[in-house]
């Protein structure tokens, strides 16, 4: 099992990684700084959005699951999914990445 990284530290590192590549990333929702679950909303504007959620694979490693499906969905659908999750988990973080050209790579493996 991978060691657990504080949520705020991971968010800050991902924002920095995006900044280096010229990609805009903003915290759309702040959660618990230590152990809040993280959703990653990749917004491709006219091409739709994909929301990724962290899970752990059979080997204990962190993987990202396309929570809204493998194909992009309209932004209102992505936002509705996020709102439902936030209603269940008040500690939830949401990091939105603006990626109109589809170049952003999720930082860890995607299942």
C-alpha positions in Angstrom: 0.0 0.0 0.0 1.3 3.4 -0.9 1.8 5.9 1.9 -1.1 8.3 2.2 -0.3 11.9 1.0 -2.1 14.8 2.6 -4.9 16.0 0.3 -3.9 19.7 0.4 -0.3 18.8 -0.4 -1.4 16.7 -3.4 -3.6 19.5 -4.6 -0.8 22.0 -4.3 1.6 19.8 -6.2 -0.9 19.1 -9.0 -1.6 22.8 -9.4 2.2 23.4 -9.6 2.5 20.7 -12.2 -0.3 22.2 -14.3 1.3 25.7 -14.0 4.6 24.4 -15.3 2.8 23.0 -18.4 0.8 26.1 -19.0 -2.5 24.4 -18.0 -5.0 26.3 -15.8 -6.0 24.4 -12.6 -8.2 25.8 -9.8 -9.5 24.5 -6.6 -13.3 24.4 -7.2 -14.0 23.1 -3.7 -11.9 22.9 -0.6 -12.1 19.9 1.7 -10.3 18.5 4.7 -6.6 19.4 4.3 -5.4 16.1 5.6 -7.7 13.3 4.5 -10.3 14.7 2.2 -11.2 12.7 -0.9 -10.2 14.4 -4.2 -12.1 14.6 -7.4 -10.4 15.8 -10.5 -12.6 17.6 -13.1 -10.9 17.8 -16.5 -12.9 20.4 -18.4 -12.5 20.3 -22.2 -15.1 22.9 -22.7 -17.1 22.2 -26.0 -15.7 18.6 -25.9 -17.2 18.0 -22.4 -15.8 17.0 -19.0 -14.5 13.9 -17.3 -14.5 13.7 -13.5 -12.0 11.3 -12.0 -12.1 9.8 -8.5 -9.3 8.2 -6.6 -9.5 4.5 -5.8 -7.0 1.9 -4.8 -6.2 -1.1 -7.0 -5.7 -4.7 -5.9 -2.1 -4.0 -5.3 -2.9 -1.0 -3.0 -1.6 1.6 -5.5 -3.6 4.7 -6.2 -5.6 4.7 -9.5 -8.0 7.2 -11.0 -11.4 6.0 -12.1 -13.4 8.0 -14.7 -16.3 8.5 -12.4 -18.5 10.0 -15.1 -17.6 7.4 -17.6 -14.8 7.1 -20.2 -16.4 9.5 -22.6 -16.7 13.2 -21.8 -20.1 14.4 -20.5 -21.6 17.9 -20.7 -20.4 20.2 -17.9 -23.8 20.4 -16.2 -23.7 16.6 -15.8 -20.2 16.7 -14.4 -21.2 19.4 -12.0 -24.3 17.4 -10.9 -22.1 14.4 -10.2 -19.7 16.5 -8.1 -22.7 18.1 -6.2 -24.0 14.6 -5.3 -20.6 13.5 -4.1 -20.2 16.7 -2.1 -23.6 16.1 -0.5 -22.3 12.8 0.8 -18.8 13.9 1.8 -18.3 17.4 3.3 -14.5 16.9 3.3 -14.4 16.5 -0.5 -11.9 18.5 -2.6 -12.5 19.3 -6.3 -9.6 20.3 -8.6 -10.8 21.6 -12.0 -8.3 21.5 -14.8 -9.1 23.6 -17.9 -7.9 21.5 -20.9 -9.6 22.5 -24.2 -7.0 20.7 -26.3 -7.1 17.4 -24.4 -3.4 17.4 -23.5 -3.6 17.0 -19.7 -2.6 13.6 -18.4 -4.0 12.4 -15.1 -0.9 12.2 -12.8 -1.2 8.5 -11.9 -2.6 5.5 -13.7 -6.2 5.4 -14.9 -8.2 2.3 -14.5 
